[in-house]
Amino acid sequence: MESTHLGWRTLARRQWPLACALLFFNGTEALAGDTWWQTPGTVVVGALAVLAPRRPFDAALTGAMAVLGGSVLLRLSGEPSTVPLISGLTLSEGAAVMAIIAIVVRQEAVKRAVSGTLALVAAAAVTQAVRPSYWQRHYSDIPYDGPGFWQQAIGAVVLLVLSVGTGLYFRARDRERATLVRSEVTAAQHAERMALARELHDVVAHYVTGIVVHAQAAQAVPGAAQEVLPIIAQSGNEALTAMRRLVGTLRGSETDAPAASSDLADDVKQVVAQSGQPVRLSLDLPSVVPPSLGRSVLRLVQESLTNTRKHAEDVSRVDVSVAVVSGVVHVVIADDGRDRKTAPVGGSGGFGLVGMRERVELLGGRFAAGQREGGGWEVRAELPLAE
């Protein structure tokens, strides 16, 4: 298997408890025993257990060979292991083998995990037959009264189940974590798409609706065509410019928001002038407004005027008010028209009010829109004036 690219620092941070435990077991066995023949094998298996997260399957196969190699050394020397834990394995070897099994089950595919586990189990089983008997070496004159074959087999199965269960537990946790990350990425991508859709709606609908309204006016009053055509051309150019800025922002070529300058009052005046509607404007703004807040205020005015053109008729006046009172920006757009009986100009995208509400709430403000008591439609927003 290829390396999992786990960094050495991450490996050390994750595996140091196991490394310390195996060093302690090895040191204790070395001090308690009267032979060093087992040391090379136990050291190799312990090192493989610590490094196993980088290449689990290779660690399992190499660990099995190290266990077999240690058994051969002990057989040739005629010396038994120091107080074997089970099936001829010492405590340090048994702990290392269990750790490798848990890691290979956690990280490898099912077939490789099964193969690696079986290799280690087979190597551990061979040690019982190959390694000299510790009891016969030290207590040959005393009848053996330790655990028999079946007792050791049951103990080995219990340790095996514990190792595999630990690996499966962490495997399930890793899968859940990966699923959570994927869902978070999907949600973030969806949020970005929705934000882009709202931004496109705000930019395009404002200019295109104005072009349609002016074109309809020119069609109804042929004599006004010469006056309307320059406005249509200007609106088209401004729409293209706004779209280029938006695309530039998405590509990272611009750091600030599109279609909003440092002078919010002037931006609002331009939007009102381009709307082609009878607007009474009231502004009371500080000289400096945070860019994100200014962009949202401008979009609120744009979208509200666009909605008025699309959905209302017989509009004699639109009141637009943007003022700061006690650290709060109050935005009010109200018209005195009535609902359009025919289909809205340019159709209805359905994102206008939703986009405005989300913009306001993202800035910690409040938003409301609905019919006025005396007729017409009113949009109100309150946004905190803060950096």
N, C-alpha and C positions, 0 to 999 in steps of 0.2 A: 504493500500500500504506500502511496505517496505521503510525504509528511503533511501533517495538518497545519503547518506553518505557525504552530504555537511558539511564541517567542520565549527565549530562555528566561527572561525576567518573569513572564507570566507563568512559565513552568515551575520556576523556583518558588514563586508565591503560592502556587496551588499545591505543590508536592512536598513542601518542606516538612509538614507533620509526618508524612509517611517516611521520608528520608531519615528523620530523627529517630522514629520508632525502629526502623530496620537497623540503623547503626547501633542503637541500644541493644537490640536482640543479638546482633552479631558479636558485639563486645562482650556481652554476658556469656555467650556460648564459648567464645574463645578463652575467656578466663576460667570458665568452669571445666573445660574439657582437657584431655591429655593428648589430643591430636590436632594437627593443622591441616590434615588432608581435605577436610570439608570446607575450609575457608575460601578457596578460589571459587568454588561453585556457588556458595551462599552470597559472596560479594557480587558476582556477576548477575545472579538472579535479582538481588536487591537493586542493583543499578538499573537493570531492565525495567523493574517495577516503577522506579522513579521517572524514567524516560519514556515509559509506555504511552502517555498521551500524544506524543509526537508521531509514533508509528506503532499503533496497538497490535496489529496482526503480526508484524515482524517481531515485536517484543514477545508475543506469545510463542511463536515458533522457536526463537532463539532461547527463550527461557526454558522451554521443554528440552532443548538440546543441552543447555547448561545443567539442568537437573540430572539428565542422563550421564553427562560427562562427570559430574561430581560423584554419581553412584559408581561409575567405573573406577575412578581414582580410589574411592574407599574400598572397593572390592579388591583392587590390586594391592593396596596397602594392608588389607586385612583388618583395618581399623573401622569401628562402627561410628555412626553419627553421634554427636553429643546429645544425649537424652532426646530421641526423636519425638516429635509432637504426634504425628499420625502417619501411617504408611511409610515409615522410614524418613520422612521429611522433618527437619528441625523446625523450631519455632520461627526463626527468621525466614527460612525457605517457604514454610507454609503461609506466612503472612504475605510474602512477596508474590507467591503464586495466586493467592486469593485476590490481591490487588490487581494483578495483570488480568485475571479473568473478568473482574468487575469493569475494568477500563475497556477491554476488547468488546464486551457485551454492550457497553454504553455507546461506543463510537463507531464500531464496524457494522457493515451490512450483515444480514442474518446468516448467510452461508459462511462468511469469513469468521463471524463471531463463534459459530458452532464449531468450525474447524479448529480455530485457535484454542477454544475451551477443551475440546477433545484431546488435542495434542498435549496440553498441560496435565489433564487428568490421566492420560496414558503414561506420561513420564512419571507422575507421582505414584502410579500403581506399580511401575517397574521397580521403583526404589525398594519396595517391600521385599521383592524377590532377590534383588541384586546386592543390596547393602548388607554387610555383616550385622548380626544381631547384637544390639547393645546389651541385652540381658545376658546372653551367652558369654560375651566378652568380659563382663564385670561380675556376674553372679552365676557362674556356671555350676557352682555347687549347690545352688538353691533352685528348687522347682519354680518354673515360671508361673506366676499367678496374675499377670497383667491382662489387659483387654484382649479378647480373642479376635478371630478374623471378622466375625459378624459385627462385633462391637466397633471395631475399627472401621468397617465398611459403612456402618450407620453414621459414625462420626464424620467420615469423609463426605458422605452425602449431605449431611447437615451443613458442613462448611461450604460445600459446592453450591447448595441452594442459597445460602447466605450471600455468597459472592455474586451469583447470577442475579439474585433479587436486587442487590444493591445496584448492579449495572443497569437493570431494567428500570429501576426507579429513576435514576439520573437520566436515562435515555428518554423516559416520558417527560421529565422536566425540561430537557433540552428541546424536545418536540413542541411542547407547549410554549416555551419561550420563542422559538422560531415562528410559530403560528401567530403569537402576539405581535412580534415585530413585523411580520408580513401584513397583518391587519392594520397596524399603525401606519405603515407605509402606504397601504391602499387608501386609508382614510385621509392621509396627508395629500396624496395625489388627487383624490376626489375634491378635497377642499380647494386645492390649487386650480382645478378645472372650473369649479364653481366661481371662484374669485375672478378667473379670467373671463368666464361667461358674463358675469356682472359688469366687469370693466368694459368689455366689448359692447355690451348692451348700452351702458351709460354713454359711451363715446359715440357709437354709430347712430343710435336712436335719436340723439339730440340733433345732430346735423342733418341726417337723412329726413327726419320728420319735417324739419324746417324747410328743406328743399322741396318736399312734396307739397307743403302748404303754400309756399310761394308760387310753385308751378301751377297749382290749382287756381290761385288768385289770378295769375296771368292768363290762364285759359278762360276764366269767367269774365275778366275785363281786359280785352285785347290791348287797349290803349296803355295799360300799365306794364306791358311786357318789357319795355325798354328800361323801366325803373327796377323791375324785379330781377331781370337776368343778371346784372352785376352782383346782386345779393346771393343769387343761387350759385354763381361761379365762386364767390368768396367763401360761401359755406362749404362747397365741395372741396376747395383747397384746404380749408381749415380741418375738414374731416380727414383728408389724406395726411396732413401734418400730425394730427392727433394719433392716427393709426400708426404712423412711423415712430412716433415717440413711444407708443405702447409696445410695439415690437422691439424697439431698442431697449426698453426697460426689461423685457422678458429675456433678451439676449445678454443682459448685464452691461450694456454699453452706457446706460444712464443710471445714476444712483437715486435720482429723485423721481417723484411721480409725474406722469404726463399731464399736459394741459392745465398746469397750475403754476403761476409765477410767484414771486415773493410779495406781490401786491394783491392781496385777496380782494380788496374793494374794487380795484380796477378789473380784475377777472370777472367778478360778479356783474359789473356794469357792462362788460363786453357780452357776456352770456345773455343778459336782459335785452341789450340792443339787437342781438342777432335773432332773438326769438320771434320777432315780427308780431308781438302781441302788445296790447295797451297795458303796460306795466307801470305801477307806481312804486318806486324803489325807495327804501329807507335803510341807510347804513350807519352803524355806529360801532366801528371796529378799531382796535388798537393798531399801532403802526406795524407791529410784528405779531404774526400768528404762526404757531407750529405748522410745518409743512403737511403733516398727516391730517391735522385738523382742517387746514385750509382746503386741502384736496377734497375732503369729505363734504365740507360746506358747499363747495363749488358743485360737486356732483349732486347734492340734494337739490340745489336750485335748478340745475340743468334738467334733472329727471322730472322734477315737479312741473316745470314749464313744458317739457315734452309731453307729459301726461295730459296737461291742460289742452294742448293742441290736438292730441289724439282722441281724447275721450269727452271733451266738453264742446258745446256749441253755444252761440249767442253770448259769448263772453265780452262784456263791456269793459272790464278792468280786472287786472291781476295785481294783488298787493304782495310785494316781496319785502320782507324785513329781516335784516341780519344785524343783531345787536348783542353787545356784551353787557351783562348785568350781574354784578357780584361774582365775577369769575366764571360765569356760564355763558356760552354762546347760544342765543335764542334765534332759531331760524323758523320763519313762518312764511308760507306761500299759500295764498288764498285767492280763489276766483269766484265770480258771481254767475258762472254759466250753469247750464243744465246738461244732463247726460245726453250724449249723442245717440240719436235713434238709429242711425246707420252704423255700419261697421267702422271701427276706429281707423284713422288714417295710418296706413302702413301695417295694419293688423295689430294684434296684442301679443307681445312676447311673454307676458306673465311674470317677468323678473323685476319690474320696477320697484314696487313697494317692498318686496322681499329684500332686494339689494339695498335699498335705503335703510330699512330697519337693521339689517346686519351691519352695515357701515356704522350706524350710530351706536349700536350695542357694543361693537368691538372697541369703541372709544370710551365706553363707560357712560354713555348718555341714554336719553329716553326718546322714544319716537311714537308719534300718533298721527293717524290720517283717517279722514272720514268726511261725511256730509256736514255742511254748515247748517245751522238752524234757519237762517234766512235764505238758503239756497246756495248752491255752489259746493266747492270742494276745498278742504283745508289740510295742509300738511304742517305739522309742528315737530320740531326737534330741539332738544336741549343737550348740548355737549360741553363737558368741563373744559375750561381753558387751561391746559397744563401741557408741559413739555413731555 
